[in-house]
Amino acid sequence: MPLHIPPEAKDAAPGLLGALIAIPWTQGPLLMRASMFLGGAGLSYFGSDPFAQIMGMTSGRGFAGFVLGLFGMNVAAKIYEAIAAVAAGDLWVAVVEWLRTKLGLPAKREG
Protein backbone atom coordinates (compact mmCIF):
# COMPACT_ATOMS: atom_id res chain seq x y z
CA MET A 1 0.00 0.00 0.00
CA PRO A 2 1.60 3.30 -1.08
CA LEU A 3 2.03 6.00 1.50
CA HIS A 4 0.11 9.17 0.67
CA ILE A 5 1.77 12.33 1.97
CA PRO A 6 -0.34 15.48 1.69
CA PRO A 7 1.21 18.27 -0.43
CA GLU A 8 1.15 20.64 2.55
CA ALA A 9 3.35 18.26 4.52
CA LYS A 10 5.76 17.95 1.60
CA ASP A 11 5.96 21.75 1.38
CA ALA A 12 6.58 22.13 5.11
CA ALA A 13 9.15 19.33 5.49
CA PRO A 14 12.30 21.22 4.32
CA GLY A 15 11.59 24.16 6.63
CA LEU A 16 10.88 21.88 9.58
CA LEU A 17 14.12 20.03 8.94
CA GLY A 18 16.07 23.30 8.73
CA ALA A 19 14.54 24.55 11.97
CA LEU A 20 15.23 21.22 13.70
CA ILE A 21 18.87 21.37 12.67
CA ALA A 22 19.17 24.91 14.09
CA ILE A 23 17.77 24.00 17.54
CA PRO A 24 21.07 22.79 19.09
CA TRP A 25 22.68 26.16 18.36
CA THR A 26 19.95 28.20 20.01
CA GLN A 27 19.94 29.13 23.66
CA GLY A 28 17.17 29.83 26.08
CA PRO A 29 14.38 28.09 27.92
CA LEU A 30 12.50 25.25 26.25
CA LEU A 31 9.40 27.36 25.59
CA MET A 32 11.46 30.06 23.88
CA ARG A 33 13.29 27.51 21.75
CA ALA A 34 9.98 25.87 20.81
CA SER A 35 8.51 29.21 19.73
CA MET A 36 11.68 29.99 17.75
CA PHE A 37 11.30 26.61 16.05
CA LEU A 38 7.70 27.44 15.14
CA GLY A 39 8.79 30.88 13.94
CA GLY A 40 11.47 29.40 11.69
CA ALA A 41 9.12 26.75 10.36
CA GLY A 42 6.37 29.32 9.75
CA LEU A 43 8.74 31.69 7.97
CA SER A 44 9.87 28.81 5.82
CA TYR A 45 6.38 27.61 4.95
CA PHE A 46 5.01 31.01 4.02
CA GLY A 47 8.19 32.59 2.69
CA SER A 48 9.63 29.83 0.50
CA ASP A 49 7.88 30.82 -2.70
CA PRO A 50 8.64 34.57 -2.47
CA PHE A 51 12.24 33.86 -1.41
CA ALA A 52 12.75 31.42 -4.29
CA GLN A 53 11.31 33.96 -6.76
CA ILE A 54 13.51 36.78 -5.43
CA MET A 55 16.59 34.57 -5.67
CA GLY A 56 15.62 33.42 -9.19
CA MET A 57 15.31 29.77 -8.17
CA THR A 58 13.11 27.94 -10.64
CA SER A 59 13.26 24.52 -9.01
CA GLY A 60 14.71 25.19 -5.59
CA ARG A 61 11.62 25.68 -3.46
CA GLY A 62 12.65 22.90 -1.08
CA PHE A 63 16.13 24.35 -0.65
CA ALA A 64 14.64 27.82 -0.12
CA GLY A 65 12.38 26.37 2.58
CA PHE A 66 15.30 24.63 4.26
CA VAL A 67 17.40 27.80 4.30
CA LEU A 68 14.53 29.90 5.65
CA GLY A 69 13.80 27.31 8.35
CA LEU A 70 17.46 27.18 9.35
CA PHE A 71 18.02 30.93 9.47
CA GLY A 72 14.46 31.81 10.49
CA MET A 73 15.27 30.50 13.96
CA ASN A 74 18.20 32.91 14.14
CA VAL A 75 15.91 35.76 13.12
CA ALA A 76 13.45 34.75 15.82
CA ALA A 77 16.29 34.59 18.38
CA LYS A 78 17.40 38.13 17.49
CA ILE A 79 13.81 39.36 17.83
CA TYR A 80 13.69 37.84 21.34
CA GLU A 81 16.99 39.53 22.20
CA ALA A 82 15.69 42.90 20.98
CA ILE A 83 12.49 42.52 23.00
CA ALA A 84 14.46 41.58 26.11
CA ALA A 85 16.82 44.54 25.65
CA VAL A 86 14.02 47.09 25.58
CA ALA A 87 12.89 48.17 29.01
CA ALA A 88 9.10 47.96 28.95
CA GLY A 89 8.65 51.03 31.19
CA ASP A 90 10.88 53.21 29.01
CA LEU A 91 9.11 52.02 25.88
CA TRP A 92 5.71 52.82 27.40
CA VAL A 93 6.85 56.34 28.35
CA ALA A 94 8.14 56.91 24.82
CA VAL A 95 4.84 55.73 23.29
CA VAL A 96 2.80 57.97 25.60
CA GLU A 97 4.98 60.98 24.80
CA TRP A 98 4.74 60.27 21.07
CA LEU A 99 0.94 60.11 21.35
CA ARG A 100 0.88 63.36 23.32
CA THR A 101 2.82 65.17 20.60
CA LYS A 102 0.67 63.66 17.82
CA LEU A 103 -2.53 64.71 19.63
CA GLY A 104 -1.17 68.17 20.42
CA LEU A 105 -1.33 67.67 24.19
CA PRO A 106 1.16 69.40 26.46
CA ALA A 107 4.18 67.39 27.58
CA LYS A 108 4.01 65.81 31.01
CA ARG A 109 5.63 68.02 33.64
CA GLU A 110 8.40 66.60 35.77
CA GLY A 111 8.04 66.59 39.53
Residue pairs with C-beta under 8 A, 6 or more apart in sequence:
11 45
11 48
11 61
11 65
12 41
12 44
12 45
12 65
13 62
13 65
14 44
14 48
14 62
14 63
14 64
14 65
14 66
14 69
15 40
15 41
15 43
15 44
15 45
15 48
15 65
15 66
15 68
15 69
15 72
16 41
16 44
16 69
17 66
17 69
18 40
18 44
18 65
18 66
18 67
18 68
18 69
18 70
18 71
18 72
19 37
19 40
19 41
19 44
19 69
19 70
19 72
19 73
20 37
21 70
22 37
22 40
22 69
22 70
22 71
22 73
22 74
23 33
23 37
23 73
26 33
26 36
26 73
26 74
26 77
27 77
28 36
28 77
28 80
32 80
35 76
36 73
36 76
36 77
36 80
37 73
39 72
39 73
39 75
39 76
39 79
40 68
40 69
40 70
40 71
40 72
40 73
40 75
40 76
41 69
41 72
42 72
43 68
43 69
43 72
43 75
43 76
44 65
44 66
44 68
44 69
44 72
45 65
47 68
47 72
48 61
48 64
48 65
48 68
49 61
49 64
51 64
51 67
51 68
52 60
52 61
52 64
55 64
57 63
57 64
96 108
97 107
97 108
99 105
100 106
100 107
100 108
101 107
